[in-house]
Amino acid sequence: MAKYIGLMSGTSMDGVDAVLCEISPCECTTLAAHSVAYSGELLGALNSLCSEGPDELNSVGIADRLVAETFAQATLGLLEKTSLSPCEITAIGSHGQTVRHHPNRDVLSAYFAASSIRGFTCQIGDPNTIAALTGINVIADFRRKDIALGGQGAPLVPAFHNAVFASEQHYRALVNIGGIANISILYPKCEQLPPQGFDIGPGNTLMDQWINLHLNHAFDNNGAWAKKGHPDQGLLQQLMLDEYFHLPAPKSSGREYFNIDWLSNTLADRFECSAHLLDKETENNLAPEDVQATLLALTGSTIANEIQRHVPIKNNHNQISEVITCGGGALNNTLMSYISEALEGYHVSDSHTLGIHPQQVEGAAFAWLAYAYINDIPGNVPAVTGASKPAVLGALYKSA
């Protein structure tokens, strides 16, 4: 089997994951992984670039190179860890770092009339730099072909999930809980149906941003802070009224939508001004840890709701459907307990069940998308993204 490396940094921006895979037409096996964190300077710039601000073009140009250097560093660390040379790797599949995702033309411009606005997505991390620094051919720019074909450009993982994880008899829901939570609904192979999938809504991003605001922590380790609070049902219901949760698929989202500003708008009637977001406790006794618990409940509830809506508890042969989680959220025991309790009757586990670490699944997906590019296999699923047709995704950037 050929060896590929998948490079991934998601909406949580908690680092770059490099995943080494062996891939054949029927199998994708993860062999090793290595992670590298962004520098504080670069992470701050990336967070700023997710929203409009000054000096954007220069900052994007610089960040494009620095992200690529970080991706290359993760690759070289993985090669050193596995004692492999660049010539033993067929190709790198690089997702890049998303800084903007607006496939629905939901932006304003000082230069263009509304009729001229086009949907777009922007992932940075110059693949030429990655190829030059690693000596390995790079496949990148996976999302824009799908958008050119009228699709959302996301999620792209359902094709990989279906190729590698579909069961012969069971329904399976693969839920990636990164910054944004997305779902792949896999039908039993015997039904010969394409997968469904879409972005559910916030995964870890709101919880990460809220704890960073109050405790200066990058994330809520194992949901410990949320566990100290109590979900506020009124706030939860108000958050779940947002129109995104009620849109039909295909749909995709990101930090451009689900962020502290989005949360603050809902909290406006509970806080007199934005400065009170830092208060230990609000006038109606809604403490910051209660908000964190509510945000965890929002993630868990929206995931459970979509699974119950789209995946039957049992198939026609009385076999129980499986819910398999991956991404950083799968390592949050408090969140996983919430999801398991909400999905009574389903088999709920994480991707260890399928032989792959939860934090390696998305990296493996982009290794597989590189394999798909080289072997002329469509990487999108029109039923998922809304594209007009299946397409081979990505472009080749040669090392020499």
Sequence and secondary structure as in RCSB ss.txt:
>XXXX:A:sequence
MAKYIGLMSGTSMDGVDAVLCEISPCECTTLAAHSVAYSGELLGALNSLCSEGPDELNSVGIADRLVAETFAQAT
LGLLEKTSLSPCEITAIGSHGQTVRHHPNRDVLSAYFAASSIRGFTCQIGDPNTIAALTGINVIADFRRKDIALG
GQGAPLVPAFHNAVFASEQHYRALVNIGGIANISILYPKCEQLPPQGFDIGPGNTLMDQWINLHLNHAFDNNGAW
AKKGHPDQGLLQQLMLDEYFHLPAPKSSGREYFNIDWLSNTLADRFECSAHLLDKETENNLAPEDVQATLLALTG
STIANEIQRHVPIKNNHNQISEVITCGGGALNNTLMSYISEALEGYHVSDSHTLGIHPQQVEGAAFAWLAYAYIN
DIPGNVPAVTGASKPAVLGALYKSA
>XXXX:A:secstr
 EEEEEEEE TT   EEEEEEEEETTEEEEEEEEEE   HHHHHHHHHHTS  TTHHHHHHHHHHHHHHHHHHHH
HHHHHHHT  GGG  EEEEEEEEEEEETT     SSS GGG   EEEEES HHHHHHHH S EEE  SHHHHHTT
S     HHHHHHHHH  SSS EEEEEESSEEEEEEE  GGG    EEEEEEESSHHHHHHHHHHH  SS GGGHH
HHHS   HHHHHHHTTSGGGGS SS    TTTSSHHHHHHHHTTTSSSGGGGGSSS TTS  HHHHHHHHHHHHH
HHHHHHHHHHS SB TT  B EEEEESGGGG HHHHHHHHHHTTTSEEEEGGGGTS GGGHHHHHHHHHHHHHHT
T     HHHH  SS     EEE   
